[in-house]
Amino acid sequence: MRMEEQWWKGELAADIHQTLRMKELKLPVYKAHSPQIGMRRYFTDLLTVLSSRCNLCPTARHLAVYLLDLFMDHYDITVKQLYVISIACLLLASKFEEKEDRVPKLEQLNNLAYMCNVNVVLNKKDLLKMELLLLENFNWNLCLPTPAHYIDYYLFASVGEKDLHNGWPITSLTKVKAFMEKYAYYFLDFSVQDYAFLNFRPSLIAAACVCASRICMQISPSWTPQLQLLTCYSWEHLAQCIEMMLIYYEHDVKEASKVKKQVTLQQQVVGTVNHQTTTQVLFQQSSYPPLAQHSTALSQFQSPVQDLCSAYRDSLQAHRPSSLLSGSASTSLHSYSALQASLQSSVQTLPIQGPVTMQVAIATEPRHCISMAYGSSYFSGHHSYTARCFDR
């Protein structure tokens, strides 16, 4: 769907958005009744890897996961069948969202499955049979809106000229929009990792991704009247979903910081070994290259979250006075208990069904992108932001 992916910039954008909002009202209710729900995260990650290797668009990936969730919610499926169903969901989603020449071929999927250590060899007959079963289950209707269908429409108006970055006017609207898109897709991608987000409407999740991105980028106000008019969601509607996202985001950063410390410790050990070797061999150049030459190999441990923080901070600090980079130590934040009290009714109706373990195998710089613990709140008054996210 490459030619049509700019629909949110066209004259029919509002009509298409309204049609999607009407269709999401008819989405089936997800009950999380699958006996194999414990394996959901594994198959979600599998679909994410396969769609990434096949260069599928985000809407195809999210639709594939959503089809799998709905089908698993109604049937007791064996593990071997789940592999075939997952691939069939990916094929149906790609056929619905992508052009024909971008739909993965059977041989390509088998090769990717082998690379992912999936001991299942797919054949055309089984896939066709499973695709028909899925289509009959969904009454041949695959027009099921997901958060990925809304995100670009909301991102198009995510940053305005009157917005402020940490209290200062934004000097480069293009750069801010580019980083806003990366942050929003970051939140969008891990919103599929926990089925608790399926209790929210897809359009609300997409709006919360934009708002959470504005919070992390310290753009105020966190939610503007223009965005509220565009999405039809107020701050109160989004607060619970945003809180969940920022909790997972903080956990993600902490886990990445632990890995970074381990990598730093390994670097120190390697440096000690190098030093001992060079002192043993006098007047002879060490056979170990400097650690700086290993920067390419170690770059794989960089966290995309921290890369965004660092790049966004560096791109804007040249346009800011020194007082902006130093941050404000007197920023007052409401307590988490106060937030819970104000949102008590909504929180009780939709409890978080279980935390997500963000198993990040990458590292991050040892500074805190979110300097508040779980017990505190991410919100401050009407305009909320994280504390000193991009400060040194």
Salt bridges, closest charged atoms under 4 A:
GLU5 OE1 - ARG2 NH1 3.77
GLU24 OE2 - ARG21 NE 3.38
ASP45 OD2 - ARG41 NE 3.23
ASP69 OD1 - ARG40 NE 2.69
GLU97 OE2 - HIS149 NE2 2.85
GLU98 OE2 - ARG2 NH2 3.41
GLU98 OE1 - ARG102 NE 3.42
GLU131 OE2 - LYS95 NZ 3.20
ASP163 OD2 - ARG214 NH1 3.05
ASP189 OD1 - ARG61 NH2 3.18
ASP189 OD1 - HIS62 NE2 3.84
GLU250 OE2 - LYS254 NZ 3.47
GLU255 OE2 - HIS251 NE2 3.65
GLU255 OE2 - LYS258 NZ 3.68
ASP314 OD1 - ARG313 NE 3.14
ASP314 OD1 - ARG392 NH2 3.93
GLU365 OE1 - ARG367 NH1 1.86
ASP391 OD2 - ARG388 NE 3.18
